[in-house]
Amino acid sequence: MAESEYSSSENASMDSDSIEDQSKQDLELQFSEDEETLVIRMFNLVGERWGLIAGRIPGRTAEEIEKYWNTRYSTSQ
C-alpha cells in the first residue's frame, strides 16, 4: 500500500512539473514591445529566416521567434 501512495505522489509531482513547463513556455512567448517591433522589421527584411532574426534578439531562439510569429501573425485560411 505504501508503494501505491508513493507512485501517486510521484505522478502528482510529474504533473506539476509539466504544468510549470507549460507556464514557462507561455511566459517565453511574451515579447517586449521592442522585441516585437524588431521581429516585424526583420521579418519584412529577411522573411522567415528565424535564425537570422534570433541572432538580433539576445536570449531568444529561432524556435521561440517562429512560434511567436505563427501564433501572433499567422493567417490561417
PyMOL Python script that loads the backbone (N, CA, C, O; Angstrom):
from pymol import cmd

cmd.read_pdbstr("""\
ATOM      1  N   MET A   1       0.824  -1.192   0.000  1.00  0.00           N
ATOM      2  CA  MET A   1       0.000   0.000   0.000  1.00  0.00           C
ATOM      3  C   MET A   1       0.872   1.262   0.000  1.00  0.00           C
ATOM      4  O   MET A   1       0.536   2.246  -0.658  1.00  0.00           O
ATOM      5  N   ALA A   2       1.969   1.235   0.721  1.00  0.00           N
ATOM      6  CA  ALA A   2       2.857   2.386   0.750  1.00  0.00           C
ATOM      7  C   ALA A   2       3.442   2.630  -0.632  1.00  0.00           C
ATOM      8  O   ALA A   2       3.706   3.771  -1.011  1.00  0.00           O
ATOM      9  N   GLU A   3       3.643   1.553  -1.381  1.00  0.00           N
ATOM     10  CA  GLU A   3       4.190   1.691  -2.715  1.00  0.00           C
ATOM     11  C   GLU A   3       3.239   2.455  -3.627  1.00  0.00           C
ATOM     12  O   GLU A   3       3.683   3.313  -4.389  1.00  0.00           O
ATOM     13  N   SER A   4       1.938   2.163  -3.569  1.00  0.00           N
ATOM     14  CA  SER A   4       0.977   2.858  -4.421  1.00  0.00           C
ATOM     15  C   SER A   4       0.843   4.328  -4.013  1.00  0.00           C
ATOM     16  O   SER A   4       0.641   5.191  -4.868  1.00  0.00           O
ATOM     17  N   GLU A   5       0.952   4.614  -2.724  1.00  0.00           N
ATOM     18  CA  GLU A   5       0.906   6.007  -2.285  1.00  0.00           C
ATOM     19  C   GLU A   5       2.096   6.774  -2.838  1.00  0.00           C
ATOM     20  O   GLU A   5       1.976   7.929  -3.245  1.00  0.00           O
ATOM     21  N   TYR A   6       3.262   6.103  -2.844  1.00  0.00           N
ATOM     22  CA  TYR A   6       4.470   6.745  -3.356  1.00  0.00           C
ATOM     23  C   TYR A   6       4.320   7.045  -4.842  1.00  0.00           C
ATOM     24  O   TYR A   6       4.660   8.138  -5.296  1.00  0.00           O
ATOM     25  N   SER A   7       3.818   6.086  -5.590  1.00  0.00           N
ATOM     26  CA  SER A   7       3.721   6.293  -7.028  1.00  0.00           C
ATOM     27  C   SER A   7       2.702   7.381  -7.362  1.00  0.00           C
ATOM     28  O   SER A   7       2.903   8.137  -8.313  1.00  0.00           O
ATOM     29  N   SER A   8       1.612   7.474  -6.595  1.00  0.00           N
ATOM     30  CA  SER A   8       0.643   8.525  -6.894  1.00  0.00           C
ATOM     31  C   SER A   8       1.210   9.900  -6.555  1.00  0.00           C
ATOM     32  O   SER A   8       0.933  10.865  -7.269  1.00  0.00           O
ATOM     33  N   SER A   9       1.979  10.014  -5.508  1.00  0.00           N
ATOM     34  CA  SER A   9       2.583  11.308  -5.189  1.00  0.00           C
ATOM     35  C   SER A   9       3.666  11.638  -6.206  1.00  0.00           C
ATOM     36  O   SER A   9       3.902  12.805  -6.519  1.00  0.00           O
ATOM     37  N   GLU A  10       4.323  10.599  -6.719  1.00  0.00           N
ATOM     38  CA  GLU A  10       5.325  10.828  -7.760  1.00  0.00           C
ATOM     39  C   GLU A  10       4.648  11.326  -9.027  1.00  0.00           C
ATOM     40  O   GLU A  10       5.157  12.234  -9.684  1.00  0.00           O
ATOM     41  N   ASN A  11       3.514  10.745  -9.376  1.00  0.00           N
ATOM     42  CA  ASN A  11       2.766  11.196 -10.551  1.00  0.00           C
ATOM     43  C   ASN A  11       2.286  12.623 -10.366  1.00  0.00           C
ATOM     44  O   ASN A  11       2.287  13.400 -11.321  1.00  0.00           O
ATOM     45  N   ALA A  12       1.879  12.982  -9.166  1.00  0.00           N
ATOM     46  CA  ALA A  12       1.422  14.347  -8.901  1.00  0.00           C
ATOM     47  C   ALA A  12       2.563  15.329  -9.116  1.00  0.00           C
ATOM     48  O   ALA A  12       2.350  16.415  -9.655  1.00  0.00           O
ATOM     49  N   SER A  13       3.779  14.958  -8.699  1.00  0.00           N
ATOM     50  CA  SER A  13       4.902  15.867  -8.896  1.00  0.00           C
ATOM     51  C   SER A  13       5.245  15.967 -10.374  1.00  0.00           C
ATOM     52  O   SER A  13       5.658  17.028 -10.840  1.00  0.00           O
ATOM     53  N   MET A  14       5.077  14.869 -11.123  1.00  0.00           N
ATOM     54  CA  MET A  14       5.316  14.922 -12.558  1.00  0.00           C
ATOM     55  C   MET A  14       4.302  15.840 -13.232  1.00  0.00           C
ATOM     56  O   MET A  14       4.657  16.600 -14.133  1.00  0.00           O
ATOM     57  N   ASP A  15       3.036  15.775 -12.802  1.00  0.00           N
ATOM     58  CA  ASP A  15       2.007  16.631 -13.363  1.00  0.00           C
ATOM     59  C   ASP A  15       2.303  18.098 -13.095  1.00  0.00           C
ATOM     60  O   ASP A  15       2.125  18.939 -13.977  1.00  0.00           O
ATOM     61  N   SER A  16       2.751  18.411 -11.888  1.00  0.00           N
ATOM     62  CA  SER A  16       3.056  19.804 -11.570  1.00  0.00           C
ATOM     63  C   SER A  16       4.264  20.286 -12.366  1.00  0.00           C
ATOM     64  O   SER A  16       4.340  21.460 -12.730  1.00  0.00           O
ATOM     65  N   ASP A  17       5.219  19.375 -12.641  1.00  0.00           N
ATOM     66  CA  ASP A  17       6.366  19.749 -13.465  1.00  0.00           C
ATOM     67  C   ASP A  17       5.924  20.102 -14.879  1.00  0.00           C
ATOM     68  O   ASP A  17       6.403  21.077 -15.458  1.00  0.00           O
ATOM     69  N   SER A  18       5.004  19.303 -15.440  1.00  0.00           N
ATOM     70  CA  SER A  18       4.545  19.590 -16.803  1.00  0.00           C
ATOM     71  C   SER A  18       3.746  20.886 -16.837  1.00  0.00           C
ATOM     72  O   SER A  18       3.809  21.614 -17.827  1.00  0.00           O
ATOM     73  N   ILE A  19       3.001  21.190 -15.789  1.00  0.00           N
ATOM     74  CA  ILE A  19       2.267  22.448 -15.706  1.00  0.00           C
ATOM     75  C   ILE A  19       3.254  23.616 -15.639  1.00  0.00           C
ATOM     76  O   ILE A  19       3.059  24.641 -16.291  1.00  0.00           O
ATOM     77  N   GLU A  20       4.312  23.451 -14.846  1.00  0.00           N
ATOM     78  CA  GLU A  20       5.320  24.500 -14.751  1.00  0.00           C
ATOM     79  C   GLU A  20       6.016  24.700 -16.089  1.00  0.00           C
ATOM     80  O   GLU A  20       6.299  25.836 -16.472  1.00  0.00           O
ATOM     81  N   ASP A  21       6.301  23.603 -16.815  1.00  0.00           N
ATOM     82  CA  ASP A  21       6.928  23.725 -18.125  1.00  0.00           C
ATOM     83  C   ASP A  21       6.034  24.479 -19.091  1.00  0.00           C
ATOM     84  O   ASP A  21       6.513  25.328 -19.843  1.00  0.00           O
ATOM     85  N   GLN A  22       4.733  24.181 -19.081  1.00  0.00           N
ATOM     86  CA  GLN A  22       3.792  24.861 -19.966  1.00  0.00           C
ATOM     87  C   GLN A  22       3.718  26.346 -19.622  1.00  0.00           C
ATOM     88  O   GLN A  22       3.695  27.190 -20.518  1.00  0.00           O
ATOM     89  N   SER A  23       3.681  26.668 -18.327  1.00  0.00           N
ATOM     90  CA  SER A  23       3.639  28.069 -17.909  1.00  0.00           C
ATOM     91  C   SER A  23       4.909  28.790 -18.345  1.00  0.00           C
ATOM     92  O   SER A  23       4.864  29.944 -18.770  1.00  0.00           O
ATOM     93  N   LYS A  24       6.033  28.103 -18.237  1.00  0.00           N
ATOM     94  CA  LYS A  24       7.304  28.690 -18.638  1.00  0.00           C
ATOM     95  C   LYS A  24       7.299  28.974 -20.134  1.00  0.00           C
ATOM     96  O   LYS A  24       7.779  30.021 -20.569  1.00  0.00           O
ATOM     97  N   GLN A  25       6.755  28.038 -20.934  1.00  0.00           N
ATOM     98  CA  GLN A  25       6.686  28.249 -22.369  1.00  0.00           C
ATOM     99  C   GLN A  25       5.782  29.425 -22.700  1.00  0.00           C
ATOM    100  O   GLN A  25       6.097  30.214 -23.592  1.00  0.00           O
ATOM    101  N   ASP A  26       4.668  29.554 -22.000  1.00  0.00           N
ATOM    102  CA  ASP A  26       3.764  30.674 -22.235  1.00  0.00           C
ATOM    103  C   ASP A  26       4.449  31.996 -21.924  1.00  0.00           C
ATOM    104  O   ASP A  26       4.276  32.974 -22.652  1.00  0.00           O
ATOM    105  N   LEU A  27       5.225  32.030 -20.845  1.00  0.00           N
ATOM    106  CA  LEU A  27       5.928  33.254 -20.476  1.00  0.00           C
ATOM    107  C   LEU A  27       6.983  33.612 -21.506  1.00  0.00           C
ATOM    108  O   LEU A  27       7.218  34.790 -21.778  1.00  0.00           O
ATOM    109  N   GLU A  28       7.622  32.595 -22.081  1.00  0.00           N
ATOM    110  CA  GLU A  28       8.659  32.854 -23.066  1.00  0.00           C
ATOM    111  C   GLU A  28       8.091  33.494 -24.323  1.00  0.00           C
ATOM    112  O   GLU A  28       8.810  34.194 -25.036  1.00  0.00           O
ATOM    113  N   LEU A  29       6.832  33.269 -24.603  1.00  0.00           N
ATOM    114  CA  LEU A  29       6.218  33.845 -25.783  1.00  0.00           C
ATOM    115  C   LEU A  29       5.770  35.282 -25.574  1.00  0.00           C
ATOM    116  O   LEU A  29       5.244  35.911 -26.492  1.00  0.00           O
ATOM    117  N   GLN A  30       5.971  35.796 -24.394  1.00  0.00           N
ATOM    118  CA  GLN A  30       5.660  37.194 -24.139  1.00  0.00           C
ATOM    119  C   GLN A  30       6.866  38.031 -24.553  1.00  0.00           C
ATOM    120  O   GLN A  30       7.898  38.039 -23.883  1.00  0.00           O
ATOM    121  N   PHE A  31       6.716  38.714 -25.640  1.00  0.00           N
ATOM    122  CA  PHE A  31       7.796  39.538 -26.161  1.00  0.00           C
ATOM    123  C   PHE A  31       7.555  40.977 -25.751  1.00  0.00           C
ATOM    124  O   PHE A  31       6.416  41.435 -25.662  1.00  0.00           O
ATOM    125  N   SER A  32       8.650  41.681 -25.505  1.00  0.00           N
ATOM    126  CA  SER A  32       8.518  43.108 -25.191  1.00  0.00           C
ATOM    127  C   SER A  32       8.117  43.848 -26.467  1.00  0.00           C
ATOM    128  O   SER A  32       8.192  43.306 -27.569  1.00  0.00           O
ATOM    129  N   GLU A  33       7.699  45.071 -26.292  1.00  0.00           N
ATOM    130  CA  GLU A  33       7.300  45.884 -27.442  1.00  0.00           C
ATOM    131  C   GLU A  33       8.477  46.079 -28.398  1.00  0.00           C
ATOM    132  O   GLU A  33       8.302  46.045 -29.616  1.00  0.00           O
ATOM    133  N   ASP A  34       9.672  46.284 -27.848  1.00  0.00           N
ATOM    134  CA  ASP A  34      10.863  46.458 -28.683  1.00  0.00           C
ATOM    135  C   ASP A  34      11.184  45.180 -29.461  1.00  0.00           C
ATOM    136  O   ASP A  34      11.528  45.231 -30.642  1.00  0.00           O
ATOM    137  N   GLU A  35      11.066  44.026 -28.776  1.00  0.00           N
ATOM    138  CA  GLU A  35      11.327  42.756 -29.455  1.00  0.00           C
ATOM    139  C   GLU A  35      10.325  42.532 -30.588  1.00  0.00           C
ATOM    140  O   GLU A  35      10.696  42.112 -31.685  1.00  0.00           O
ATOM    141  N   GLU A  36       9.071  42.812 -30.312  1.00  0.00           N
ATOM    142  CA  GLU A  36       8.033  42.627 -31.318  1.00  0.00           C
ATOM    143  C   GLU A  36       8.294  43.507 -32.541  1.00  0.00           C
ATOM    144  O   GLU A  36       8.182  43.052 -33.680  1.00  0.00           O
ATOM    145  N   THR A  37       8.639  44.757 -32.295  1.00  0.00           N
ATOM    146  CA  THR A  37       8.944  45.679 -33.386  1.00  0.00           C
ATOM    147  C   THR A  37      10.121  45.180 -34.204  1.00  0.00           C
ATOM    148  O   THR A  37      10.100  45.236 -35.434  1.00  0.00           O
ATOM    149  N   LEU A  38      11.146  44.693 -33.523  1.00  0.00           N
ATOM    150  CA  LEU A  38      12.323  44.190 -34.216  1.00  0.00           C
ATOM    151  C   LEU A  38      12.003  42.949 -35.040  1.00  0.00           C
ATOM    152  O   LEU A  38      12.483  42.807 -36.164  1.00  0.00           O
ATOM    153  N   VAL A  39      11.199  42.058 -34.489  1.00  0.00           N
ATOM    154  CA  VAL A  39      10.807  40.849 -35.223  1.00  0.00           C
ATOM    155  C   VAL A  39      10.052  41.241 -36.493  1.00  0.00           C
ATOM    156  O   VAL A  39      10.314  40.695 -37.565  1.00  0.00           O
ATOM    157  N   ILE A  40       9.132  42.171 -36.379  1.00  0.00           N
ATOM    158  CA  ILE A  40       8.349  42.607 -37.545  1.00  0.00           C
ATOM    159  C   ILE A  40       9.269  43.215 -38.600  1.00  0.00           C
ATOM    160  O   ILE A  40       9.178  42.880 -39.781  1.00  0.00           O
ATOM    161  N   ARG A  41      10.144  44.100 -38.170  1.00  0.00           N
ATOM    162  CA  ARG A  41      11.050  44.765 -39.118  1.00  0.00           C
ATOM    163  C   ARG A  41      11.977  43.761 -39.783  1.00  0.00           C
ATOM    164  O   ARG A  41      12.192  43.813 -40.994  1.00  0.00           O
ATOM    165  N   MET A  42      12.527  42.850 -38.990  1.00  0.00           N
ATOM    166  CA  MET A  42      13.432  41.840 -39.549  1.00  0.00           C
ATOM    167  C   MET A  42      12.690  40.898 -40.488  1.00  0.00           C
ATOM    168  O   MET A  42      13.224  40.515 -41.530  1.00  0.00           O
ATOM    169  N   PHE A  43      11.461  40.520 -40.129  1.00  0.00           N
ATOM    170  CA  PHE A  43      10.677  39.648 -40.998  1.00  0.00           C
ATOM    171  C   PHE A  43      10.443  40.316 -42.348  1.00  0.00           C
ATOM    172  O   PHE A  43      10.524  39.667 -43.391  1.00  0.00           O
ATOM    173  N   ASN A  44      10.152  41.614 -42.324  1.00  0.00           N
ATOM    174  CA  ASN A  44       9.931  42.346 -43.573  1.00  0.00           C
ATOM    175  C   ASN A  44      11.197  42.412 -44.419  1.00  0.00           C
ATOM    176  O   ASN A  44      11.125  42.490 -45.646  1.00  0.00           O
ATOM    177  N   LEU A  45      12.351  42.380 -43.766  1.00  0.00           N
ATOM    178  CA  LEU A  45      13.620  42.438 -44.494  1.00  0.00           C
ATOM    179  C   LEU A  45      14.088  41.077 -44.993  1.00  0.00           C
ATOM    180  O   LEU A  45      14.517  40.949 -46.140  1.00  0.00           O
ATOM    181  N   VAL A  46      14.008  40.058 -44.137  1.00  0.00           N
ATOM    182  CA  VAL A  46      14.635  38.768 -44.467  1.00  0.00           C
ATOM    183  C   VAL A  46      13.654  37.612 -44.578  1.00  0.00           C
ATOM    184  O   VAL A  46      14.051  36.501 -44.930  1.00  0.00           O
ATOM    185  N   GLY A  47      12.385  37.849 -44.285  1.00  0.00           N
ATOM    186  CA  GLY A  47      11.398  36.782 -44.382  1.00  0.00           C
ATOM    187  C   GLY A  47      11.505  35.801 -43.225  1.00  0.00           C
ATOM    188  O   GLY A  47      11.818  36.178 -42.096  1.00  0.00           O
ATOM    189  N   GLU A  48      11.243  34.549 -43.526  1.00  0.00           N
ATOM    190  CA  GLU A  48      11.176  33.527 -42.480  1.00  0.00           C
ATOM    191  C   GLU A  48      12.541  32.942 -42.119  1.00  0.00           C
ATOM    192  O   GLU A  48      12.665  31.737 -41.900  1.00  0.00           O
ATOM    193  N   ARG A  49      13.533  33.770 -42.059  1.00  0.00           N
ATOM    194  CA  ARG A  49      14.876  33.320 -41.661  1.00  0.00           C
ATOM    195  C   ARG A  49      15.006  33.542 -40.153  1.00  0.00           C
ATOM    196  O   ARG A  49      15.664  34.474 -39.689  1.00  0.00           O
ATOM    197  N   TRP A  50      14.351  32.646 -39.409  1.00  0.00           N
ATOM    198  CA  TRP A  50      14.195  32.796 -37.960  1.00  0.00           C
ATOM    199  C   TRP A  50      15.529  32.840 -37.231  1.00  0.00           C
ATOM    200  O   TRP A  50      15.678  33.574 -36.253  1.00  0.00           O
ATOM    201  N   GLY A  51      16.493  32.069 -37.693  1.00  0.00           N
ATOM    202  CA  GLY A  51      17.815  32.069 -37.059  1.00  0.00           C
ATOM    203  C   GLY A  51      18.494  33.424 -37.174  1.00  0.00           C
ATOM    204  O   GLY A  51      19.128  33.895 -36.230  1.00  0.00           O
ATOM    205  N   LEU A  52      18.357  34.037 -38.325  1.00  0.00           N
ATOM    206  CA  LEU A  52      18.929  35.368 -38.540  1.00  0.00           C
ATOM    207  C   LEU A  52      18.249  36.397 -37.644  1.00  0.00           C
ATOM    208  O   LEU A  52      18.906  37.262 -37.064  1.00  0.00           O
ATOM    209  N   ILE A  53      16.930  36.294 -37.538  1.00  0.00           N
ATOM    210  CA  ILE A  53      16.180  37.208 -36.667  1.00  0.00           C
ATOM    211  C   ILE A  53      16.564  36.980 -35.210  1.00  0.00           C
ATOM    212  O   ILE A  53      16.752  37.937 -34.459  1.00  0.00           O
ATOM    213  N   ALA A  54      16.680  35.712 -34.809  1.00  0.00           N
ATOM    214  CA  ALA A  54      17.035  35.383 -33.417  1.00  0.00           C
ATOM    215  C   ALA A  54      18.420  35.904 -33.060  1.00  0.00           C
ATOM    216  O   ALA A  54      18.682  36.239 -31.905  1.00  0.00           O
ATOM    217  N   GLY A  55      19.294  35.971 -34.035  1.00  0.00           N
ATOM    218  CA  GLY A  55      20.642  36.495 -33.792  1.00  0.00           C
ATOM    219  C   GLY A  55      20.649  37.960 -33.390  1.00  0.00           C
ATOM    220  O   GLY A  55      21.627  38.449 -32.823  1.00  0.00           O
ATOM    221  N   ARG A  56      19.572  38.653 -33.678  1.00  0.00           N
ATOM    222  CA  ARG A  56      19.467  40.082 -33.340  1.00  0.00           C
ATOM    223  C   ARG A  56      18.758  40.334 -32.015  1.00  0.00           C
ATOM    224  O   ARG A  56      18.717  41.462 -31.523  1.00  0.00           O
ATOM    225  N   ILE A  57      18.196  39.255 -31.440  1.00  0.00           N
ATOM    226  CA  ILE A  57      17.460  39.417 -30.183  1.00  0.00           C
ATOM    227  C   ILE A  57      18.105  38.533 -29.117  1.00  0.00           C
ATOM    228  O   ILE A  57      17.878  37.323 -29.106  1.00  0.00           O
ATOM    229  N   PRO A  58      18.890  39.105 -28.236  1.00  0.00           N
ATOM    230  CA  PRO A  58      19.572  38.307 -27.209  1.00  0.00           C
ATOM    231  C   PRO A  58      18.594  37.508 -26.348  1.00  0.00           C
ATOM    232  O   PRO A  58      17.574  38.034 -25.902  1.00  0.00           O
ATOM    233  N   GLY A  59      18.912  36.247 -26.123  1.00  0.00           N
ATOM    234  CA  GLY A  59      18.105  35.403 -25.254  1.00  0.00           C
ATOM    235  C   GLY A  59      16.932  34.736 -25.942  1.00  0.00           C
ATOM    236  O   GLY A  59      16.167  34.024 -25.291  1.00  0.00           O
ATOM    237  N   ARG A  60      16.768  34.944 -27.241  1.00  0.00           N
ATOM    238  CA  ARG A  60      15.665  34.328 -27.976  1.00  0.00           C
ATOM    239  C   ARG A  60      16.223  33.328 -28.982  1.00  0.00           C
ATOM    240  O   ARG A  60      17.253  33.566 -29.614  1.00  0.00           O
ATOM    241  N   THR A  61      15.522  32.206 -29.117  1.00  0.00           N
ATOM    242  CA  THR A  61      15.917  31.201 -30.091  1.00  0.00           C
ATOM    243  C   THR A  61      15.075  31.353 -31.345  1.00  0.00           C
ATOM    244  O   THR A  61      14.027  31.999 -31.335  1.00  0.00           O
ATOM    245  N   ALA A  62      15.547  30.754 -32.413  1.00  0.00           N
ATOM    246  CA  ALA A  62      14.796  30.782 -33.665  1.00  0.00           C
ATOM    247  C   ALA A  62      13.437  30.121 -33.489  1.00  0.00           C
ATOM    248  O   ALA A  62      12.443  30.579 -34.052  1.00  0.00           O
ATOM    249  N   GLU A  63      13.392  29.046 -32.707  1.00  0.00           N
ATOM    250  CA  GLU A  63      12.128  28.335 -32.477  1.00  0.00           C
ATOM    251  C   GLU A  63      11.123  29.209 -31.731  1.00  0.00           C
ATOM    252  O   GLU A  63       9.937  29.213 -32.058  1.00  0.00           O
ATOM    253  N   GLU A  64      11.599  29.951 -30.729  1.00  0.00           N
ATOM    254  CA  GLU A  64      10.712  30.847 -29.978  1.00  0.00           C
ATOM    255  C   GLU A  64      10.129  31.928 -30.887  1.00  0.00           C
ATOM    256  O   GLU A  64       8.940  32.242 -30.822  1.00  0.00           O
ATOM    257  N   ILE A  65      10.975  32.480 -31.721  1.00  0.00           N
ATOM    258  CA  ILE A  65      10.530  33.559 -32.594  1.00  0.00           C
ATOM    259  C   ILE A  65       9.549  33.039 -33.636  1.00  0.00           C
ATOM    260  O   ILE A  65       8.539  33.683 -33.921  1.00  0.00           O
ATOM    261  N   GLU A  66       9.845  31.874 -34.201  1.00  0.00           N
ATOM    262  CA  GLU A  66       8.931  31.297 -35.182  1.00  0.00           C
ATOM    263  C   GLU A  66       7.575  30.970 -34.551  1.00  0.00           C
ATOM    264  O   GLU A  66       6.526  31.238 -35.137  1.00  0.00           O
ATOM    265  N   LYS A  67       7.613  30.390 -33.352  1.00  0.00           N
ATOM    266  CA  LYS A  67       6.360  30.061 -32.663  1.00  0.00           C
ATOM    267  C   LYS A  67       5.579  31.343 -32.343  1.00  0.00           C
ATOM    268  O   LYS A  67       4.364  31.396 -32.532  1.00  0.00           O
ATOM    269  N   TYR A  68       6.268  32.353 -31.867  1.00  0.00           N
ATOM    270  CA  TYR A  68       5.622  33.638 -31.575  1.00  0.00           C
ATOM    271  C   TYR A  68       4.987  34.204 -32.835  1.00  0.00           C
ATOM    272  O   TYR A  68       3.832  34.632 -32.818  1.00  0.00           O
ATOM    273  N   TRP A  69       5.745  34.207 -33.930  1.00  0.00           N
ATOM    274  CA  TRP A  69       5.242  34.764 -35.176  1.00  0.00           C
ATOM    275  C   TRP A  69       4.007  33.998 -35.653  1.00  0.00           C
ATOM    276  O   TRP A  69       3.006  34.596 -36.049  1.00  0.00           O
ATOM    277  N   ASN A  70       4.092  32.674 -35.609  1.00  0.00           N
ATOM    278  CA  ASN A  70       2.986  31.859 -36.109  1.00  0.00           C
ATOM    279  C   ASN A  70       1.739  31.972 -35.252  1.00  0.00           C
ATOM    280  O   ASN A  70       0.627  31.887 -35.774  1.00  0.00           O
ATOM    281  N   THR A  71       1.896  32.162 -33.953  1.00  0.00           N
ATOM    282  CA  THR A  71       0.720  32.313 -33.097  1.00  0.00           C
ATOM    283  C   THR A  71       0.161  33.735 -33.155  1.00  0.00           C
ATOM    284  O   THR A  71      -1.035  33.942 -32.948  1.00  0.00           O
ATOM    285  N   ARG A  72       1.007  34.694 -33.430  1.00  0.00           N
ATOM    286  CA  ARG A  72       0.576  36.084 -33.412  1.00  0.00           C
ATOM    287  C   ARG A  72       0.149  36.601 -34.781  1.00  0.00           C
ATOM    288  O   ARG A  72      -0.845  37.319 -34.891  1.00  0.00           O
ATOM    289  N   TYR A  73       0.893  36.244 -35.820  1.00  0.00           N
ATOM    290  CA  TYR A  73       0.683  36.869 -37.123  1.00  0.00           C
ATOM    291  C   TYR A  73       0.303  35.910 -38.241  1.00  0.00           C
ATOM    292  O   TYR A  73       0.097  36.337 -39.377  1.00  0.00           O
ATOM    293  N   SER A  74       0.207  34.636 -37.937  1.00  0.00           N
ATOM    294  CA  SER A  74      -0.136  33.658 -38.963  1.00  0.00           C
ATOM    295  C   SER A  74      -1.536  33.906 -39.492  1.00  0.00           C
ATOM    296  O   SER A  74      -2.454  34.204 -38.728  1.00  0.00           O
ATOM    297  N   THR A  75      -1.696  33.783 -40.801  1.00  0.00           N
ATOM    298  CA  THR A  75      -3.017  33.942 -41.410  1.00  0.00           C
ATOM    299  C   THR A  75      -3.510  32.570 -41.835  1.00  0.00           C
ATOM    300  O   THR A  75      -3.095  32.044 -42.868  1.00  0.00           O
ATOM    301  N   SER A  76      -4.392  31.996 -41.037  1.00  0.00           N
ATOM    302  CA  SER A  76      -4.965  30.687 -41.343  1.00  0.00           C
ATOM    303  C   SER A  76      -6.191  30.866 -42.227  1.00  0.00           C
ATOM    304  O   SER A  76      -7.111  31.616 -41.901  1.00  0.00           O
ATOM    305  N   GLN A  77      -6.180  30.170 -43.335  1.00  0.00           N
ATOM    306  CA  GLN A  77      -7.333  30.274 -44.233  1.00  0.00           C
ATOM    307  C   GLN A  77      -7.824  28.921 -44.611  1.00  0.00           C
ATOM    308  O   GLN A  77      -8.791  28.803 -45.364  1.00  0.00           O
TER     309      GLN A  77
END
""", "prot")
cmd.dss("prot")
cmd.show_as("cartoon", "prot")
cmd.util.cbc("prot")
cmd.orient("prot")
